[in-house]
Amino acid sequence: MSSDPNVVAVHTHLMLQAQRRVKKAQQDLKATVATAKAADVHWRDVQDALKEYELSPEARREKAERHVSVLQALGVPVQLEMFDSYVPLDNDDTVKARRRGWFAAICGADSENVPYDPGCAEGQAWLNGWQEFQAVLAGFFGEEASDA
C-alpha cells in the first residue's frame, strides 16, 4: 500500500472523475430510455431488433416458415410470400455485408472498421449499409430538432 499522500490524492481524484462520468452516463441512459418509452419503443423491442439483425437470411427464412406453419395449423390462410419483406429475397454476400454494416452503425462502429477489403463488393456493401443508417440517424435527429 502506498503511503505517499500525493499518489493517494491523484488516484482519489481519478476515481472520483470516473465515478462522475459513470453517474452522468447512467443519467443519460435513463433519459434515453424514458424518451424511447415515450415513443412507444420498449427494451424488449430493442432486444428483439438486435436479435433480428444478427440472424442470417437462412435463419430469417426458417423463422418465417415456422410462423406460416403455426398460422396454417390454426386455420389462418397465409402463404410464405406474405413474409417477403421479412425474408430477404436476395441472400448473396453483398446483402449480408450491407446488413452487417447497418448493424455496425447501430452499435456505434466507425466506418474505418470495415471487416472486408474496402475494394471488394462486400466492403462497398458494408459501407453502404453503414451510411444508410447514418442517414436514418441524421434524419431522426433532424426531425427531432425541428419538433423542438
C-alpha positions in Angstrom: 0.0 0.0 0.0 1.4 3.4 -1.0 1.8 5.8 1.9 2.7 8.7 -0.5 -0.2 11.2 0.0 0.4 12.6 -3.5 -0.2 9.2 -5.1 -3.3 8.6 -3.0 -4.6 12.0 -3.8 -4.1 11.6 -7.6 -5.8 8.2 -7.6 -8.6 9.5 -5.5 -9.0 12.4 -8.0 -9.0 9.9 -11.0 -11.6 7.6 -9.3 -13.9 10.5 -8.5 -13.7 11.7 -12.1 -14.5 8.2 -13.3 -17.4 7.9 -10.9 -18.9 11.3 -12.1 -18.6 10.0 -15.7 -20.4 6.8 -14.8 -23.2 8.7 -13.0 -23.6 11.0 -16.0 -23.8 8.1 -18.3 -26.4 6.4 -16.1 -28.5 9.6 -16.1 -28.2 9.8 -19.9 -29.2 6.2 -20.3 -32.3 6.7 -18.1 -33.2 9.8 -20.1 -32.8 7.9 -23.4 -34.9 5.0 -22.1 -37.6 7.5 -21.0 -37.6 9.1 -24.4 -37.8 5.7 -26.1 -40.8 4.7 -23.9 -42.5 8.0 -24.8 -42.0 7.0 -28.5 -43.5 3.6 -27.6 -40.2 1.8 -28.0 -39.5 -0.6 -25.2 -36.4 -2.5 -24.1 -37.9 -5.8 -25.3 -38.4 -4.2 -28.8 -34.7 -3.2 -28.8 -33.6 -6.7 -27.8 -35.8 -8.3 -30.5 -34.4 -5.9 -33.1 -30.8 -6.8 -32.2 -31.6 -10.5 -32.5 -33.1 -9.9 -35.9 -30.0 -8.1 -37.2 -27.8 -11.0 -36.1 -29.9 -13.6 -37.9 -28.7 -15.0 -41.2 -31.0 -14.8 -44.1 -31.5 -18.6 -43.9 -32.5 -18.3 -40.2 -34.9 -15.5 -41.0 -36.5 -17.7 -43.7 -36.8 -20.6 -41.3 -38.4 -18.4 -38.7 -40.9 -17.1 -41.3 -41.6 -20.7 -42.4 -42.3 -21.6 -38.7 -44.7 -18.6 -38.4 -46.5 -19.7 -41.5 -46.8 -23.3 -40.3 -48.3 -22.2 -37.0 -50.7 -19.9 -38.6 -51.8 -22.5 -41.1 -52.3 -25.0 -38.3 -54.6 -22.5 -36.6 -56.6 -22.3 -39.8 -55.3 -18.9 -40.9 -54.9 -18.8 -44.7 -51.4 -17.5 -45.2 -48.5 -18.0 -47.6 -44.8 -17.6 -47.1 -44.9 -14.8 -49.7 -46.7 -12.7 -47.1 -43.4 -12.5 -45.3 -41.3 -11.4 -48.3 -40.5 -8.1 -46.5 -39.2 -10.1 -43.6 -37.3 -12.6 -45.6 -34.7 -11.1 -48.0 -35.2 -12.4 -51.5 -31.5 -11.8 -52.4 -29.4 -13.7 -50.0 -26.0 -13.1 -51.6 -22.9 -12.0 -49.7 -23.3 -8.3 -50.5 -26.8 -8.3 -48.9 -25.3 -9.9 -45.8 -22.5 -7.3 -45.8 -24.9 -4.4 -46.1 -26.9 -5.7 -43.1 -23.7 -6.1 -41.1 -22.8 -2.5 -42.0 -26.2 -1.3 -40.8 -25.9 -3.3 -37.6 -22.3 -2.0 -37.0 -23.6 1.6 -37.4 -26.4 0.9 -34.9 -23.7 -0.4 -32.5 -21.6 2.8 -33.0 -18.7 1.3 -35.1 -16.6 3.7 -37.1 -16.7 3.5 -40.9 -13.0 2.9 -40.9 -13.6 -0.5 -39.3 -14.8 -2.3 -42.4 -14.4 -6.0 -41.9 -14.0 -6.6 -45.6 -11.5 -5.4 -48.2 -12.7 -1.9 -49.0 -12.2 -2.5 -52.7 -14.4 -5.6 -52.9 -18.2 -5.7 -53.4 -18.8 -6.8 -49.9 -16.7 -3.9 -48.5 -18.7 -1.4 -50.5 -22.0 -3.0 -49.5 -20.9 -2.9 -45.8 -20.1 0.8 -46.2 -23.4 1.4 -47.9 -25.3 -0.2 -45.0 -23.3 1.8 -42.5 -24.0 5.0 -44.5 -27.8 4.2 -44.8 -28.1 4.0 -41.0 -26.1 7.3 -40.6 -28.7 8.9 -42.9 -31.6 7.5 -40.9 -29.9 8.7 -37.7 -29.4 12.2 -39.2 -33.0 12.3 -40.4 -34.2 11.3 -37.0 -32.3 14.0 -35.1 -33.2 16.5 -37.8 -36.9 15.7 -37.3 -36.4 15.7 -33.5 -34.6 19.1 -33.6 -37.4 20.6 -35.8 -40.0 19.3 -33.4 -38.5 21.2 -30.5 
